[in-house]
Amino acid sequence: MKRPARVLGVLGATLAVALLGAACGTQRISVPTSQPALHRGAVLFQQRCSGCHTLSYAATFGSASSVFTAEFNNGPNFNVRCERPAIRVLYAIENGGFSGAIMPQNIVVGRDAIDVAKFVSTYSGRQGPKLPGIVACKNRPLGSIPSPAAAGTSAAATTSAGAGKTTTSGGGSSGKSGPHHSKTRS
């Protein structure tokens, strides 16, 4: 009787290990396909950004889990870091992050960049700590992103004809035509 019990024990342990092993790496994108632009952004984020960034909604875990084991190319953990408004994410995509030192510029472009920016801004910061006096990420406005036709120049400055002012997609104005910005000074 001892032998059948031992065989069943070994078979049970083998089955348990097989089930655990089958579960490894099965994390999937958890953005509904009913939101095609956001889902597409999550897929692109998983393909292009997973090596350096963490965002569970895209099943990516590229950020360092500890500051003591971080490497220079570990990007922010977007599970806790809020990235709003969305135009900031598009700026980072176009310019290689905010430092421009590690992330490649234009890792995605055009419609792809817009979809990734919308995805990151929508799903980032959801696990961020609740701090007194700090507005939760979900309560911050997403903002807007320019149309796909303008995506290639969304962060680039455009000059208004005859106005002498430089405006950006963020709606700001540098006011370069004013007296304080003249090239000659008295």
LOPATI-390848 format. One record per residue (C-alpha): residue number from 1; x, y, z; residue in one letter. Coordinates in steps of 0.02 Angstrom, whole numbers. Layout:
<atoms>
{semar:NUM c1:X c2:Y c3:Z drendo:a} $
...
</atoms>
This chain:
<atoms>
{semar:1 c1:0 c2:0 c3:0 drendo:m} $
{semar:2 c1:145 c2:118 c3:27 drendo:k} $
{semar:3 c1:196 c2:115 c3:-156 drendo:r} $
{semar:4 c1:29 c2:179 c3:-230 drendo:p} $
{semar:5 c1:25 c2:318 c3:-101 drendo:a} $
{semar:6 c1:202 c2:370 c3:-146 drendo:r} $
{semar:7 c1:160 c2:367 c3:-334 drendo:v} $
{semar:8 c1:6 c2:473 c3:-304 drendo:l} $
{semar:9 c1:109 c2:594 c3:-199 drendo:g} $
{semar:10 c1:240 c2:611 c3:-336 drendo:v} $
{semar:11 c1:105 c2:631 c3:-470 drendo:l} $
{semar:12 c1:17 c2:763 c3:-364 drendo:g} $
{semar:13 c1:179 c2:860 c3:-338 drendo:a} $
{semar:14 c1:219 c2:848 c3:-524 drendo:t} $
{semar:15 c1:46 c2:912 c3:-569 drendo:l} $
{semar:16 c1:62 c2:1057 c3:-447 drendo:a} $
{semar:17 c1:231 c2:1108 c3:-518 drendo:v} $
{semar:18 c1:162 c2:1095 c3:-695 drendo:a} $
{semar:19 c1:13 c2:1205 c3:-653 drendo:l} $
{semar:20 c1:123 c2:1335 c3:-569 drendo:l} $
{semar:21 c1:243 c2:1334 c3:-714 drendo:g} $
{semar:22 c1:101 c2:1355 c3:-838 drendo:a} $
{semar:23 c1:42 c2:1510 c3:-744 drendo:a} $
{semar:24 c1:210 c2:1597 c3:-761 drendo:c} $
{semar:25 c1:213 c2:1730 c3:-894 drendo:g} $
{semar:26 c1:26 c2:1725 c3:-924 drendo:t} $
{semar:27 c1:-6 c2:1904 c3:-876 drendo:q} $
{semar:28 c1:-105 c2:1987 c3:-1012 drendo:r} $
{semar:29 c1:-152 c2:2162 c3:-1063 drendo:i} $
{semar:30 c1:-302 c2:2209 c3:-959 drendo:s} $
{semar:31 c1:-368 c2:2353 c3:-1065 drendo:v} $
{semar:32 c1:-534 c2:2304 c3:-1143 drendo:p} $
{semar:33 c1:-537 c2:2280 c3:-1332 drendo:t} $
{semar:34 c1:-698 c2:2380 c3:-1331 drendo:s} $
{semar:35 c1:-584 c2:2532 c3:-1313 drendo:q} $
{semar:36 c1:-482 c2:2505 c3:-1472 drendo:p} $
{semar:37 c1:-365 c2:2655 c3:-1461 drendo:a} $
{semar:38 c1:-321 c2:2622 c3:-1279 drendo:l} $
{semar:39 c1:-301 c2:2435 c3:-1309 drendo:h} $
{semar:40 c1:-189 c2:2469 c3:-1459 drendo:r} $
{semar:41 c1:-88 c2:2591 c3:-1352 drendo:g} $
{semar:42 c1:-67 c2:2454 c3:-1222 drendo:a} $
{semar:43 c1:-7 c2:2329 c3:-1353 drendo:v} $
{semar:44 c1:118 c2:2455 c3:-1423 drendo:l} $
{semar:45 c1:176 c2:2499 c3:-1247 drendo:f} $
{semar:46 c1:203 c2:2315 c3:-1210 drendo:q} $
{semar:47 c1:302 c2:2293 c3:-1371 drendo:q} $
{semar:48 c1:408 c2:2451 c3:-1362 drendo:r} $
{semar:49 c1:418 c2:2505 c3:-1180 drendo:c} $
{semar:50 c1:414 c2:2347 c3:-1074 drendo:s} $
{semar:51 c1:602 c2:2333 c3:-1057 drendo:g} $
{semar:52 c1:613 c2:2492 c3:-954 drendo:c} $
{semar:53 c1:440 c2:2534 c3:-885 drendo:h} $
{semar:54 c1:313 c2:2451 c3:-772 drendo:t} $
{semar:55 c1:127 c2:2467 c3:-804 drendo:l} $
{semar:56 c1:23 c2:2318 c3:-753 drendo:s} $
{semar:57 c1:-119 c2:2359 c3:-874 drendo:y} $
{semar:58 c1:2 c2:2320 c3:-1016 drendo:a} $
{semar:59 c1:81 c2:2174 c3:-920 drendo:a} $
{semar:60 c1:251 c2:2260 c3:-917 drendo:t} $
{semar:61 c1:375 c2:2253 c3:-775 drendo:f} $
{semar:62 c1:534 c2:2341 c3:-833 drendo:g} $
{semar:63 c1:558 c2:2462 c3:-689 drendo:s} $
{semar:64 c1:671 c2:2417 c3:-544 drendo:a} $
{semar:65 c1:578 c2:2349 c3:-395 drendo:s} $
{semar:66 c1:705 c2:2426 c3:-276 drendo:s} $
{semar:67 c1:811 c2:2582 c3:-288 drendo:v} $
{semar:68 c1:957 c2:2476 c3:-228 drendo:f} $
{semar:69 c1:948 c2:2362 c3:-380 drendo:t} $
{semar:70 c1:901 c2:2494 c3:-509 drendo:a} $
{semar:71 c1:1002 c2:2512 c3:-667 drendo:e} $
{semar:72 c1:1025 c2:2672 c3:-764 drendo:f} $
{semar:73 c1:899 c2:2620 c3:-896 drendo:n} $
{semar:74 c1:757 c2:2575 c3:-776 drendo:n} $
{semar:75 c1:615 c2:2694 c3:-816 drendo:g} $
{semar:76 c1:475 c2:2753 c3:-703 drendo:p} $
{semar:77 c1:348 c2:2634 c3:-630 drendo:n} $
{semar:78 c1:188 c2:2700 c3:-706 drendo:f} $
{semar:79 c1:82 c2:2597 c3:-587 drendo:n} $
{semar:80 c1:122 c2:2730 c3:-456 drendo:v} $
{semar:81 c1:181 c2:2879 c3:-559 drendo:r} $
{semar:82 c1:42 c2:2986 c3:-629 drendo:c} $
{semar:83 c1:67 c2:3048 c3:-806 drendo:e} $
{semar:84 c1:-62 c2:3181 c3:-841 drendo:r} $
{semar:85 c1:-102 c2:3276 c3:-947 drendo:p} $
{semar:86 c1:-81 c2:3163 c3:-1097 drendo:a} $
{semar:87 c1:15 c2:3294 c3:-1196 drendo:i} $
{semar:88 c1:160 c2:3270 c3:-1071 drendo:r} $
{semar:89 c1:169 c2:3087 c3:-1118 drendo:v} $
{semar:90 c1:170 c2:3131 c3:-1303 drendo:l} $
{semar:91 c1:309 c2:3256 c3:-1269 drendo:y} $
{semar:92 c1:411 c2:3120 c3:-1180 drendo:a} $
{semar:93 c1:384 c2:2999 c3:-1325 drendo:i} $
{semar:94 c1:441 c2:3127 c3:-1453 drendo:e} $
{semar:95 c1:590 c2:3190 c3:-1353 drendo:n} $
{semar:96 c1:662 c2:3034 c3:-1272 drendo:g} $
{semar:97 c1:583 c2:3056 c3:-1101 drendo:g} $
{semar:98 c1:610 c2:3216 c3:-1004 drendo:f} $
{semar:99 c1:798 c2:3204 c3:-991 drendo:s} $
{semar:100 c1:828 c2:3143 c3:-1168 drendo:g} $
{semar:101 c1:971 c2:3038 c3:-1103 drendo:a} $
{semar:102 c1:912 c2:2857 c3:-1110 drendo:i} $
{semar:103 c1:743 c2:2835 c3:-1193 drendo:m} $
{semar:104 c1:750 c2:2838 c3:-1383 drendo:p} $
{semar:105 c1:662 c2:2985 c3:-1465 drendo:q} $
{semar:106 c1:507 c2:2942 c3:-1566 drendo:n} $
{semar:107 c1:500 c2:2762 c3:-1507 drendo:i} $
{semar:108 c1:325 c2:2768 c3:-1583 drendo:v} $
{semar:109 c1:262 c2:2901 c3:-1702 drendo:v} $
{semar:110 c1:101 c2:2969 c3:-1774 drendo:g} $
{semar:111 c1:-59 c2:2879 c3:-1726 drendo:r} $
{semar:112 c1:44 c2:2751 c3:-1628 drendo:d} $
{semar:113 c1:119 c2:2888 c3:-1519 drendo:a} $
{semar:114 c1:-53 c2:2962 c3:-1485 drendo:i} $
{semar:115 c1:-125 c2:2792 c3:-1437 drendo:d} $
{semar:116 c1:20 c2:2756 c3:-1319 drendo:v} $
{semar:117 c1:8 c2:2929 c3:-1241 drendo:a} $
{semar:118 c1:-179 c2:2910 c3:-1212 drendo:k} $
{semar:119 c1:-154 c2:2736 c3:-1139 drendo:f} $
{semar:120 c1:-15 c2:2788 c3:-1020 drendo:v} $
{semar:121 c1:-106 c2:2944 c3:-961 drendo:s} $
{semar:122 c1:-268 c2:2848 c3:-936 drendo:t} $
{semar:123 c1:-196 c2:2701 c3:-838 drendo:y} $
{semar:124 c1:-44 c2:2772 c3:-749 drendo:s} $
{semar:125 c1:-42 c2:2816 c3:-565 drendo:g} $
{semar:126 c1:-185 c2:2703 c3:-513 drendo:r} $
{semar:127 c1:-81 c2:2621 c3:-376 drendo:q} $
{semar:128 c1:1 c2:2782 c3:-318 drendo:g} $
{semar:129 c1:6 c2:2821 c3:-133 drendo:p} $
{semar:130 c1:-133 c2:2928 c3:-63 drendo:k} $
{semar:131 c1:-47 c2:3081 c3:6 drendo:l} $
{semar:132 c1:-132 c2:3225 c3:97 drendo:p} $
{semar:133 c1:-144 c2:3381 c3:-9 drendo:g} $
{semar:134 c1:-103 c2:3289 c3:-171 drendo:i} $
{semar:135 c1:-241 c2:3264 c3:-299 drendo:v} $
{semar:136 c1:-261 c2:3081 c3:-347 drendo:a} $
{semar:137 c1:-211 c2:3041 c3:-525 drendo:c} $
{semar:138 c1:-386 c2:2984 c3:-572 drendo:k} $
{semar:139 c1:-451 c2:3157 c3:-523 drendo:n} $
{semar:140 c1:-328 c2:3253 c3:-633 drendo:r} $
{semar:141 c1:-384 c2:3300 c3:-808 drendo:p} $
{semar:142 c1:-320 c2:3194 c3:-953 drendo:l} $
{semar:143 c1:-308 c2:3345 c3:-1065 drendo:g} $
{semar:144 c1:-311 c2:3334 c3:-1253 drendo:s} $
{semar:145 c1:-192 c2:3275 c3:-1387 drendo:i} $
{semar:146 c1:-184 c2:3349 c3:-1562 drendo:p} $
{semar:147 c1:-261 c2:3259 c3:-1709 drendo:s} $
{semar:148 c1:-163 c2:3118 c3:-1792 drendo:p} $
{semar:149 c1:-124 c2:3229 c3:-1942 drendo:a} $
{semar:150 c1:-32 c2:3350 c3:-1826 drendo:a} $
{semar:151 c1:51 c2:3213 c3:-1723 drendo:a} $
{semar:152 c1:219 c2:3234 c3:-1808 drendo:g} $
{semar:153 c1:223 c2:3417 c3:-1755 drendo:t} $
{semar:154 c1:124 c2:3409 c3:-1593 drendo:s} $
{semar:155 c1:266 c2:3467 c3:-1483 drendo:a} $
{semar:156 c1:351 c2:3569 c3:-1617 drendo:a} $
{semar:157 c1:322 c2:3754 c3:-1617 drendo:a} $
{semar:158 c1:222 c2:3832 c3:-1756 drendo:t} $
{semar:159 c1:224 c2:4016 c3:-1798 drendo:t} $
{semar:160 c1:61 c2:4109 c3:-1818 drendo:s} $
{semar:161 c1:60 c2:4205 c3:-1982 drendo:a} $
{semar:162 c1:85 c2:4389 c3:-1954 drendo:g} $
{semar:163 c1:67 c2:4377 c3:-1765 drendo:a} $
{semar:164 c1:252 c2:4363 c3:-1726 drendo:g} $
{semar:165 c1:214 c2:4243 c3:-1584 drendo:k} $
{semar:166 c1:263 c2:4063 c3:-1568 drendo:t} $
{semar:167 c1:129 c2:3947 c3:-1503 drendo:t} $
{semar:168 c1:137 c2:3765 c3:-1453 drendo:t} $
{semar:169 c1:6 c2:3630 c3:-1451 drendo:s} $
{semar:170 c1:-14 c2:3662 c3:-1266 drendo:g} $
{semar:171 c1:-91 c2:3829 c3:-1309 drendo:g} $
{semar:172 c1:49 c2:3931 c3:-1234 drendo:g} $
{semar:173 c1:133 c2:4079 c3:-1313 drendo:s} $
{semar:174 c1:311 c2:4131 c3:-1300 drendo:s} $
{semar:175 c1:268 c2:4310 c3:-1342 drendo:g} $
{semar:176 c1:432 c2:4332 c3:-1435 drendo:k} $
{semar:177 c1:369 c2:4488 c3:-1523 drendo:s} $
{semar:178 c1:363 c2:4592 c3:-1363 drendo:g} $
{semar:179 c1:489 c2:4728 c3:-1317 drendo:p} $
{semar:180 c1:576 c2:4616 c3:-1189 drendo:h} $
{semar:181 c1:625 c2:4492 c3:-1324 drendo:h} $
{semar:182 c1:707 c2:4608 c3:-1447 drendo:s} $
{semar:183 c1:879 c2:4559 c3:-1506 drendo:k} $
{semar:184 c1:958 c2:4725 c3:-1465 drendo:t} $
{semar:185 c1:964 c2:4793 c3:-1290 drendo:r} $
{semar:186 c1:994 c2:4970 c3:-1235 drendo:s} $
</atoms>
